[in-house]
Amino acid sequence: MSDDMNDARTSGEASTTGRSELPHRPALLVLLAVIVGAEALVMAGVVVWLAIELLTVQPSSYQTALAILVLSAIAAVFLAVVAVHTLRARPWTRAATLTWQLLQVVIAIGCFQGMVATPTIGWYLLLPAVLGILLLFTPSVVAATKRDV
């Protein structure tokens, strides 16, 4: 019986030691999570701004304004979830991050064109998106988020 207790104590110590050690995360994966997290915070700011605008300014269409507000909130939550799971090195986050970054590139290109072009906003959207896409394809990020089969 004492052997069983020693085995249980040993396995308990091993599991305690295993929990205290942090998993190795490549620096580029952490940087990618920080970028996506910053984008989530910016989207949360956009949601707050849109909500204030909806309450203080009469929109031409309340339905459209509310729909944009809801879609922005969904995007903010989506980005926050992706950022957290990127830190956890989940494989699905690569596709989610790539989708968002490509959408951001398209919006940035639109900011550079047209009668009401705002190139400054375009650069603020384009630079983190390009950096995020580049980080997604670095070998350390791919290896960290690779699905173990």
For each residue, the residues with C-beta under 8 A, 3 or more apart:
1: 4 5
2: 5 6
3: 6 7
4: 1 7 8
5: 1 2 8 9
6: 2 3 9 10
7: 3 4 10 11
8: 4 5 11 12
9: 5 6 12 13
10: 6 7 13 14
11: 7 8 14 15
12: 8 9 15 16
13: 9 10 16 17
14: 10 11 17 18
15: 11 12 18 19
16: 12 13 19 20
17: 13 14 20 21
18: 14 15 21
19: 15 16
20: 16 17
21: 17 18
22: 25
23: 89
24:
25: 22 29 30 87 89 144
26: 29 30 140 141 143 144
27: 30 31 140
28: 31 32 135 138 140 141
29: 25 26 32 33 86 87 89 135 140 141 144 145
30: 25 26 27 33 34 87
31: 27 28 34 35 135
32: 28 29 35 36 86 97 132 135 136 141
33: 29 30 36 37 83 84 86 87
34: 30 31 37 38 83
35: 31 32 38 39 128 131 132 135
36: 32 33 39 40 79 82 83 86 97 100 132
37: 33 34 40 41 79 80 83
38: 34 35 41 42 128
39: 35 36 42 43 79 83 100 104 128
40: 36 37 43 44 76 79 80 82 83
41: 37 38 44 45
42: 38 39 45 46
43: 39 40 46 47 72 75 76 79
44: 40 41 47 48 76 80
45: 41 42 48 49
46: 42 43 49 50 72 76
47: 43 44 50 51 69 72 73 76
48: 44 45 51 52
49: 45 46 52 53
50: 46 47 53 54 65 68 69 72
51: 47 48 54 55 69
52: 48 49 55 56
53: 49 50 56 57 59 65
54: 50 51 57 59 62 65 66 69
55: 51 52
56: 52 53
57: 53 54
58:
59: 53 54 62 64 65
60: 64
61: 64 65
62: 54 59 65 66
63: 66 67
64: 59 60 61 67 68
65: 50 53 54 59 61 62 68 69
66: 54 62 63 69 70
67: 63 64 70 71
68: 50 64 65 71 72
69: 47 50 51 54 65 66 72 73
70: 66 67 73 74
71: 67 68 74 75
72: 43 46 47 50 68 69 75 76
73: 47 69 70 76 77
74: 70 71 77 78
75: 43 71 72 78 79
76: 40 43 44 46 47 72 73 79 80
77: 73 74 80 81
78: 74 75 81 82 96 100
79: 36 37 39 40 43 75 76 82 83 100
80: 37 40 44 76 77 83 84
81: 77 78 84 85
82: 36 40 78 79 85 86 93 96 97 100
83: 33 34 36 37 39 40 79 80 86 87
84: 33 80 81 87 88
85: 81 82 88 90 92 93
86: 29 32 33 36 82 83 89 90 93 97 145
87: 25 29 30 33 83 84
88: 84 85
89: 23 25 29 86 93 144 145
90: 85 86 93 145
91: 94 145 146 147
92: 85 95 96
93: 82 85 86 89 90 96 97 145
94: 91 97 98 136 141 142 145
95: 92 98 99
96: 78 82 92 93 99 100
97: 32 36 82 86 93 94 100 101 132 136
98: 94 95 101 102 133 136
99: 95 96 102 103
100: 36 39 78 79 82 96 97 103 104
101: 97 98 104 105 129 130 132 133 136
102: 98 99 105 106 129 133
103: 99 100 106 107
104: 39 100 101 107 108 125 126 128 129
105: 101 102 108 109 125 126 129 130 133
106: 102 103 109 110
107: 103 104 110 111 125
108: 104 105 111 112 121 122 123 125 126 129
109: 105 106 112 113 122 126
110: 106 107 113 114 122
111: 107 108 117 118 119 121 122 125
112: 108 109 117 119 122
113: 109 110 117
114: 110 117
115:
116:
117: 111 112 113 114 122
118: 111 121 122
119: 111 112 122 123
120: 123 124
121: 108 111 118 124 125
122: 108 109 110 111 112 117 118 119 125 126
123: 108 119 120 126 127
124: 120 121 127 128
125: 104 105 107 108 111 121 122 128 129
126: 104 105 108 109 122 123 129 130
127: 123 124 130 131
128: 35 38 39 104 124 125 131 132
129: 101 102 104 105 108 125 126 132 133
130: 101 105 126 127 133 134
131: 35 127 128 134 135
132: 32 35 36 97 101 128 129 135 136
133: 98 101 102 105 129 130 136 137
134: 130 131 137 138
135: 28 29 31 32 35 131 132 138 141
136: 32 94 97 98 101 132 133 141 142
137: 133 134 141 142
138: 28 134 135 141 142
139: 142 143
140: 26 27 28 29 143 144
141: 26 28 29 32 94 135 136 137 138 144 145
142: 94 136 137 138 139 145 146
143: 26 139 140 146
144: 25 26 29 89 140 141
145: 29 86 89 90 91 93 94 141 142
146: 91 142 143
147: 91
148:
149:
